[in-house]
Amino acid sequence: MDNKEKNIVGEKPIDLHNGTAKELREPAGAAPTMNRFFGSKERTFWTFQAVGWAGYSLVRAFQWMINGFDAFQYMPMVFVATVTGFLLSLILRHMYRLVRDAKLSVILVTVVLASGLFGAFFSTFEVTMQSYILDVAPYQGIQKLGNAMFEGTVLFAWSAIYFGYHYYESLQDQKEQVLKATAAAHQAQLKMLRYQLNPHFLFNTLNAISTLVLEKSEADANRMLTKLSSFLRYTLVNQPTQRITLDQELHALGLYLDIEKVRFQDRLVLEFDIQEKAKAALIPSLILQPLVENAIKYAIAPSIEGGTIKVSAEVINGRLHVFLSDSGPGIEDLNNIVSETGSGVGIVNTRERLTQIYGEDHTISLRNMEPSGLGIFIEIPCEHEKRT
């Protein structure tokens, strides 16, 4: 902005929203899950199975080594114990599928009982096989349960990991659904905010075209219809969450203002001062049109002489600064910009759209100009299209 525009301030600006938080964007999906690393849920399970029981075999091998057995003696036992635990865990998996969506109390009872019973069987089978492999006297009675505590603990740990992963995935699924619902509501709100003023503009334009037809100004009526068609096509193609370059936004604004120029003729004076660097900056589509429409409705239309609308933009320290002003009467109470007649709705809608898109990383403020008029200042991050 030039110094003249910065210094013609009659009142202290009122910040509608100001902050420095990081940009808030639409959710693109759920938070990363372990499946992102391993693939599908099934592949994740088998990956954990392989890694977990490989670790178990190393622990058992170390146990046999420190007990004084050589590799020829302990490797068969390690193999038997690992395969047995692996198979028992597959049986547990099928059992747990039946109760994993049950109440927590039911799951806990099931896990404790299953780990205890399978641990007892694990120990009995292991020591029985040990007597055959090592050619030692078979264990009798309660001796067969000598490893039951260790094996039961291993299976309990396996069960905890199994249900922990299941609850983790359920939580991620719920989070994804919430994010999708939030994104849908977010886009619906943006569409509502962007199109709220369009019916008023459309009715005025159609009335103006009707007047031109009655006055037999066919050329002006045809030109106005062509501009209206181009503008409406543009509004339908561009989504409210989409960002376009400022140059594209000014082109769309030009279509809108060309229509209004047919209505107001020389009563509407337009002035643009756009820095070349700012033209490539990205802004939300049709973010300026409601502000200009508000200025025309409440600053230009009520005046017999009409008035002037100025739009300027520049990039300062990585931020895009946009300034829009009119020569109307301004707003009497900047703290209450929405009047009973609807004045200020476009400003409020623009503020809400900026908040939805940028979070707190933007500024929009109003100021009454001297000797008259309303100035609207917008500051947003200066972003550019990624080139590939």
C-alpha positions as CSV (number, residue, x, y, z in Angstrom):
1,M,0.0,0.0,0.0
2,D,1.2,3.5,-0.7
3,N,1.7,6.0,2.1
4,K,-1.3,8.0,1.2
5,E,-3.6,5.1,1.8
6,K,-1.9,4.2,5.1
7,N,-2.2,7.7,6.5
8,I,-5.8,8.6,5.8
9,V,-7.1,6.8,8.9
10,G,-9.8,8.5,10.9
11,E,-10.2,5.9,13.6
12,K,-8.1,3.2,15.1
13,P,-8.5,0.0,13.2
14,I,-10.7,-2.8,14.7
15,D,-9.1,-6.2,14.3
16,L,-11.8,-8.8,13.4
17,H,-9.3,-11.6,13.7
18,N,-5.5,-11.5,14.3
19,G,-3.0,-14.2,15.3
20,T,0.2,-16.0,14.4
21,A,-0.7,-19.7,14.8
22,K,0.2,-22.2,12.1
23,E,-2.1,-22.5,9.2
24,L,-5.1,-24.7,9.7
25,R,-6.0,-26.7,6.6
26,E,-8.6,-29.2,5.7
27,P,-8.0,-32.6,7.0
28,A,-6.6,-34.7,4.3
29,G,-7.2,-38.0,6.1
30,A,-6.7,-39.9,9.3
31,A,-3.5,-39.7,11.4
32,P,-0.7,-42.2,10.3
33,T,-1.3,-45.7,11.5
34,M,1.0,-48.7,11.8
35,N,-0.5,-50.1,8.7
36,R,1.2,-47.3,6.8
37,F,4.5,-49.0,7.6
38,F,3.5,-52.7,7.2
39,G,0.6,-52.6,4.7
40,S,-2.7,-54.2,5.5
41,K,-3.9,-55.3,8.9
42,E,-3.2,-58.9,8.0
43,R,0.3,-58.1,6.9
44,T,0.9,-56.1,10.1
45,F,-0.3,-59.1,12.2
46,W,2.1,-61.6,10.5
47,T,5.0,-59.1,10.8
48,F,4.4,-58.8,14.5
49,Q,4.1,-62.6,14.7
50,A,7.4,-63.2,13.0
51,V,9.3,-60.6,15.0
52,G,7.7,-61.5,18.3
53,W,8.3,-65.2,18.2
54,A,11.8,-64.7,16.7
55,G,12.6,-62.6,19.8
56,Y,11.0,-65.4,22.0
57,S,13.3,-68.0,20.4
58,L,16.4,-65.9,21.2
59,V,15.3,-65.6,24.8
60,R,14.8,-69.4,25.1
61,A,18.2,-70.0,23.3
62,F,19.9,-67.8,25.8
63,Q,18.1,-69.6,28.7
64,W,19.4,-73.0,27.5
65,M,22.9,-71.7,26.9
66,I,23.3,-70.4,30.5
67,N,22.0,-73.7,31.8
68,G,25.0,-75.4,30.2
69,F,23.5,-77.2,27.2
70,D,25.3,-77.2,23.8
71,A,23.7,-76.0,20.6
72,F,22.9,-79.6,19.5
73,Q,20.8,-80.1,22.6
74,Y,19.0,-76.7,23.0
75,M,18.3,-75.8,19.4
76,P,15.6,-78.6,18.9
77,M,14.0,-77.5,22.2
78,V,14.0,-73.9,21.1
79,F,12.4,-74.9,17.8
80,V,9.7,-76.9,19.6
81,A,8.9,-74.2,22.1
82,T,8.8,-71.5,19.4
83,V,6.5,-73.5,17.1
84,T,4.3,-74.4,19.9
85,G,3.9,-70.8,21.1
86,F,3.4,-69.7,17.5
87,L,0.5,-72.2,16.9
88,L,-1.1,-71.5,20.3
89,S,-1.1,-67.7,19.5
90,L,-3.0,-68.4,16.3
91,I,-5.6,-70.3,18.2
92,L,-5.8,-67.4,20.7
93,R,-6.3,-65.0,17.8
94,H,-9.3,-66.9,16.5
95,M,-10.7,-67.0,20.1
96,Y,-10.1,-63.3,20.7
97,R,-11.9,-62.4,17.5
98,L,-15.1,-63.6,19.1
99,V,-14.7,-61.3,22.1
100,R,-12.6,-58.3,21.0
101,D,-15.7,-56.0,20.7
102,A,-17.1,-57.2,24.0
103,K,-17.0,-55.3,27.3
104,L,-13.6,-54.7,28.9
105,S,-14.4,-57.0,31.8
106,V,-15.2,-59.9,29.5
107,I,-12.0,-59.4,27.6
108,L,-9.9,-59.3,30.7
109,V,-11.4,-62.5,32.1
110,T,-11.0,-64.2,28.7
111,V,-7.4,-63.2,28.4
112,V,-6.5,-64.2,32.0
113,L,-8.2,-67.6,31.7
114,A,-6.9,-68.3,28.2
115,S,-3.3,-67.3,29.1
116,G,-3.4,-69.5,32.2
117,L,-4.8,-72.6,30.5
118,F,-2.7,-72.3,27.4
119,G,0.3,-71.6,29.5
120,A,-0.3,-74.8,31.4
121,F,-0.7,-76.8,28.2
122,F,2.4,-75.1,26.7
123,S,4.5,-76.1,29.7
124,T,3.2,-79.7,29.8
125,F,3.8,-80.2,26.1
126,E,7.3,-78.6,26.3
127,V,8.6,-80.6,29.2
128,T,7.1,-83.8,27.7
129,M,9.0,-83.1,24.4
130,Q,12.1,-82.3,26.4
131,S,12.2,-85.8,27.9
132,Y,12.2,-87.3,24.5
133,I,14.6,-84.9,22.8
134,L,17.2,-84.9,25.7
135,D,16.5,-88.5,26.6
136,V,15.9,-87.8,30.3
137,A,13.3,-89.2,32.7
138,P,9.9,-87.8,32.0
139,Y,8.4,-85.2,34.4
140,Q,5.6,-86.4,36.6
141,G,2.5,-84.7,38.0
142,I,2.9,-81.0,38.9
143,Q,6.5,-81.0,37.5
144,K,5.0,-80.7,34.0
145,L,3.8,-77.2,35.0
146,G,7.3,-76.0,35.8
147,N,7.3,-73.5,32.9
148,A,3.6,-72.6,33.1
149,M,4.3,-69.3,34.8
150,F,6.8,-68.2,32.2
151,E,4.8,-69.4,29.2
152,G,1.5,-68.0,30.6
153,T,3.2,-64.6,31.0
154,V,4.4,-64.8,27.4
155,L,1.0,-65.5,26.1
156,F,-0.5,-62.8,28.3
157,A,1.9,-60.3,26.8
158,W,1.0,-61.5,23.3
159,S,-2.7,-61.0,24.2
160,A,-2.0,-57.5,25.5
161,I,-0.2,-56.6,22.3
162,Y,-3.0,-58.1,20.2
163,F,-5.8,-56.1,21.9
164,G,-3.6,-53.0,22.1
165,Y,-3.2,-53.0,18.4
166,H,-6.9,-53.7,17.9
167,Y,-7.9,-50.7,20.1
168,Y,-5.3,-48.5,18.4
169,E,-6.8,-49.3,15.0
170,S,-10.3,-48.7,16.2
171,L,-9.3,-45.4,17.6
172,Q,-7.7,-44.4,14.3
173,D,-10.8,-45.5,12.4
174,Q,-13.0,-43.3,14.7
175,K,-10.6,-40.4,14.3
176,E,-10.7,-40.8,10.5
177,Q,-14.5,-40.7,10.6
178,V,-14.5,-37.6,12.8
179,L,-12.0,-35.9,10.4
180,K,-14.1,-36.7,7.4
181,A,-17.3,-35.4,9.1
182,T,-15.4,-32.3,10.1
183,A,-14.1,-31.7,6.6
184,A,-17.6,-32.2,5.2
185,A,-19.1,-29.7,7.6
186,H,-16.1,-27.3,7.0
187,Q,-16.8,-27.3,3.2
188,A,-20.5,-26.9,3.7
189,Q,-20.0,-23.9,5.9
190,L,-17.6,-22.4,3.4
191,K,-20.1,-22.8,0.6
192,M,-22.8,-21.2,2.7
193,L,-20.6,-18.3,3.6
194,R,-19.5,-17.7,0.0
195,Y,-22.9,-17.9,-1.6
196,Q,-24.9,-16.0,1.0
197,L,-24.8,-12.7,-0.9
198,N,-25.0,-14.1,-4.5
199,P,-28.9,-14.2,-4.6
200,H,-29.0,-10.4,-3.9
201,F,-26.5,-9.7,-6.7
202,L,-28.3,-12.0,-9.1
203,F,-31.7,-10.4,-8.5
204,N,-30.3,-6.9,-9.0
205,T,-28.5,-8.0,-12.2
206,L,-31.6,-9.6,-13.6
207,N,-33.7,-6.5,-12.8
208,A,-31.1,-4.4,-14.5
209,I,-31.2,-6.6,-17.6
210,S,-35.0,-6.4,-17.6
211,T,-34.8,-2.6,-17.5
212,L,-32.3,-2.6,-20.4
213,V,-34.6,-4.8,-22.4
214,L,-37.6,-2.6,-21.8
215,E,-35.5,0.4,-22.8
216,K,-34.5,-1.5,-25.9
217,S,-30.9,-1.4,-25.0
218,E,-30.3,-4.8,-26.5
219,A,-26.5,-4.5,-26.8
220,D,-26.1,-3.5,-23.2
221,A,-28.5,-6.3,-22.1
222,N,-26.6,-8.9,-24.2
223,R,-23.3,-7.7,-22.8
224,M,-24.6,-7.9,-19.3
225,L,-26.0,-11.4,-19.8
226,T,-22.6,-12.6,-21.2
227,K,-20.7,-11.2,-18.3
228,L,-23.2,-12.7,-15.8
229,S,-22.9,-16.1,-17.5
230,S,-19.1,-16.0,-17.3
231,F,-19.2,-14.9,-13.7
232,L,-21.7,-17.6,-12.6
233,R,-19.7,-20.2,-14.5
234,Y,-16.6,-19.1,-12.6
235,T,-18.3,-19.3,-9.2
236,L,-19.6,-22.8,-9.9
237,V,-16.2,-24.2,-11.1
238,N,-14.2,-22.9,-8.2
239,Q,-14.8,-24.5,-4.9
240,P,-14.8,-22.4,-1.7
241,T,-11.8,-24.2,-0.3
242,Q,-9.8,-23.8,-3.5
243,R,-6.9,-21.3,-3.6
244,I,-6.3,-19.3,-6.8
245,T,-3.8,-16.7,-7.7
246,L,-4.6,-13.1,-6.9
247,D,-4.4,-12.4,-10.7
248,Q,-7.2,-15.0,-11.3
249,E,-9.2,-13.5,-8.4
250,L,-8.9,-10.0,-9.9
251,H,-10.1,-11.4,-13.3
252,A,-13.2,-12.9,-11.6
253,L,-13.7,-9.6,-9.8
254,G,-13.4,-7.8,-13.1
255,L,-16.3,-9.9,-14.5
256,Y,-18.4,-8.9,-11.5
257,L,-17.5,-5.2,-11.8
258,D,-18.2,-5.2,-15.5
259,I,-21.7,-6.2,-14.7
260,E,-22.1,-3.5,-12.1
261,K,-20.6,-0.9,-14.5
262,V,-23.5,-1.5,-16.8
263,R,-25.8,-0.7,-13.9
264,F,-24.0,2.3,-12.5
265,Q,-22.1,3.6,-15.6
266,D,-19.9,6.6,-14.7
267,R,-21.1,6.5,-11.1
268,L,-18.8,3.6,-10.3
269,V,-15.1,4.5,-10.5
270,L,-12.5,1.7,-10.0
271,E,-8.9,2.0,-9.0
272,F,-6.4,-0.9,-8.9
273,D,-2.8,-0.8,-7.5
274,I,-1.5,-4.4,-7.6
275,Q,2.2,-5.2,-7.0
276,E,3.5,-7.5,-9.8
277,K,4.9,-9.9,-7.2
278,A,1.5,-10.1,-5.4
279,K,-0.3,-11.3,-8.6
280,A,1.1,-14.8,-8.2
281,A,0.1,-15.1,-4.5
282,L,-2.6,-17.6,-3.7
283,I,-5.9,-16.5,-2.0
284,P,-9.2,-18.2,-1.4
285,S,-11.4,-18.0,-4.5
286,L,-13.9,-15.1,-4.6
287,I,-12.8,-13.8,-1.2
288,L,-12.9,-10.2,-2.5
289,Q,-16.2,-10.2,-4.3
290,P,-18.4,-10.1,-1.1
291,L,-16.4,-7.1,0.1
292,V,-16.8,-5.2,-3.2
293,E,-20.5,-6.2,-3.3
294,N,-20.9,-4.8,0.2
295,A,-19.2,-1.5,-0.8
296,I,-21.4,-1.1,-3.9
297,K,-24.5,-1.8,-2.0
298,Y,-23.9,0.5,0.9
299,A,-21.4,3.1,-0.4
300,I,-22.0,3.5,-4.2
301,A,-25.7,2.7,-4.8
302,P,-27.1,5.1,-2.2
303,S,-25.1,8.1,-3.5
304,I,-26.4,10.1,-6.4
305,E,-22.8,10.9,-7.5
306,G,-21.7,7.3,-7.0
307,G,-18.2,6.7,-5.7
308,T,-14.9,5.1,-6.0
309,I,-13.6,1.6,-5.0
310,K,-9.9,1.1,-4.6
311,V,-8.1,-2.3,-4.5
312,S,-4.4,-2.6,-3.8
313,A,-2.1,-5.5,-2.9
314,E,1.5,-6.1,-2.1
315,V,3.8,-8.7,-0.5
316,I,5.7,-7.7,2.6
317,N,8.0,-10.1,4.5
318,G,6.3,-13.2,3.1
319,R,2.8,-12.0,3.8
320,L,0.2,-10.9,1.3
321,H,-1.4,-7.5,2.2
322,V,-4.7,-6.6,0.5
323,F,-6.4,-3.3,1.0
324,L,-9.9,-2.4,-0.2
325,S,-11.6,1.0,0.3
326,D,-14.6,2.9,-0.8
327,S,-15.7,6.5,-0.7
328,G,-19.0,5.9,1.1
329,P,-20.1,7.0,4.6
330,G,-18.2,4.3,6.4
331,I,-19.5,2.4,9.4
332,E,-20.7,4.4,12.4
333,D,-20.0,1.6,14.9
334,L,-17.0,-0.5,13.9
335,N,-17.7,-2.9,16.8
336,N,-21.1,-3.7,15.4
337,I,-20.7,-3.9,11.7
338,V,-23.9,-5.8,10.9
339,S,-26.8,-3.4,10.8
340,E,-30.5,-4.1,10.7
341,T,-30.4,-3.5,6.9
342,G,-27.8,-6.2,6.5
343,S,-24.8,-3.9,6.0
344,G,-21.6,-5.8,6.9
345,V,-22.8,-9.3,6.2
346,G,-20.2,-9.6,3.4
347,I,-17.4,-8.6,5.8
348,V,-18.5,-11.0,8.5
349,N,-18.7,-13.8,5.9
350,T,-15.2,-13.0,4.6
351,R,-13.9,-13.1,8.2
352,E,-15.5,-16.5,8.8
353,R,-14.1,-17.9,5.6
354,L,-10.6,-16.7,6.4
355,T,-10.9,-18.2,9.9
356,Q,-12.0,-21.5,8.4
357,I,-9.1,-21.6,6.0
358,Y,-6.2,-20.0,7.8
359,G,-7.2,-20.5,11.5
360,E,-5.5,-17.7,13.4
361,D,-2.8,-17.1,10.8
362,H,-4.5,-14.0,9.3
363,T,-5.6,-10.5,10.0
364,I,-8.7,-8.6,8.8
365,S,-9.4,-5.2,10.2
366,L,-11.7,-2.2,9.4
367,R,-11.0,1.5,9.5
368,N,-13.1,4.6,8.8
369,M,-11.2,6.7,6.2
370,E,-10.8,10.5,6.1
371,P,-12.8,12.4,4.9
372,S,-15.1,9.5,4.3
373,G,-15.2,5.9,3.3
374,L,-14.5,2.4,4.8
375,G,-11.1,0.6,4.5
376,I,-10.7,-3.1,4.9
377,F,-7.2,-4.5,5.5
378,I,-6.5,-8.2,5.0
379,E,-3.2,-10.0,5.7
380,I,-2.6,-13.7,4.9
381,P,0.4,-16.0,4.3
382,C,1.9,-15.4,0.9
383,E,1.7,-18.8,-0.8
384,H,2.4,-19.9,-4.4
385,E,1.5,-22.8,-6.6
386,K,3.9,-25.7,-6.5
387,R,5.5,-26.3,-9.9
388,T,6.4,-29.8,-10.9
